[in-house]
Amino acid sequence: MCNGCHGTWYSGQSLAQALKRPVSDLNLDFFSIKPTLFECAQCSHELCDGYLAQIDIHVEHCRQCKGVYLDVGEFKAAKKALQPTTSQPSTTNVSINQDSTLYVEADHDVMVLFQWITGLPIETDSSQRLLAPMLTSLIVINILVFVWMIQQGLEQSIYGWGLIPNQVLAGHQTWTVFTSMFMHANLAHLLGNMYFLFIAGDNLETFWGSVRFLTVYLISGLVAILAHMIFNPSSDLPAVGASGAIAGVFGAYVVLFPNQTMTSRWFYLAYLNVRFDWPAIVYFGFWFLLQFVFVYFDFLGVAWWAHIGGFLAGMALAYLWRDKGPLFG
């Protein structure tokens, strides 16, 4: 027992025994946010406040002896998060708790059908925070901008407010560096971007707080635009989309949550009823490498360099701020 934080010290083995779960079910892959004023009762080393992604809580932990300190409430949260899902009826495998947290079971019929139709991944070992304030605000803003674009006319809006590299580099329409980040060419473009922002952004906002999360998002978006202009300086085609900023979210996600599981299914393998579980570092790492392939073949005329620039910016900021908590508070 720690007299400072009033938590009980657990090693990985002892925590598994206390939770009555096999050690293989535990993923004690958490990241230090900031030092605390407490000392480890086991080795007297300074305790750190850290984010434990699998349980989705902040806990005190010791980087010296690798122990985790859980109070009664945190222990109950850990036990609940690690409850076996095989004993639960399928109708409860997708649920929303009173704290607006979504829990998803990858083999639930709804999730299986969703993935076969869309091919999109889902997080399967982390709860989804539905009402992260900055993440929700960004999604709402992007949707409202798209509605406005439809009212004004998509093509007219894109050419009026989208980023045209040769114009911006000549000192014209410089405001489009910002406006283009919140515009989308069509509904599929919008929905795809917002979905990926939704599943990855809540982890970062929980870890960093709203202000630092927004800072990473905007800086990544600006770096993405800069990369696009550097490699396409003479282009007279407008570029729109939040994908550069969201690529930055991917890059930060890989650094902070490399072992988070992303589950994928594809319709052309539906008859086999198989799923693929990827660590985030593999899933998003493969996505990142694909961008270079698309650049080489100039596939679909998409701003692939923006994706690359945004991803690298997000990674760099995550390495820089991996031990930082919320910017204020």
Order of alpha helices (4+ residues) and beta strands (2+ residues): beta-alpha-beta-beta-beta-beta-alpha-beta-beta-alpha-beta-beta-alpha-alpha-alpha-alpha-alpha-alpha-alpha-beta-beta-alpha-alpha
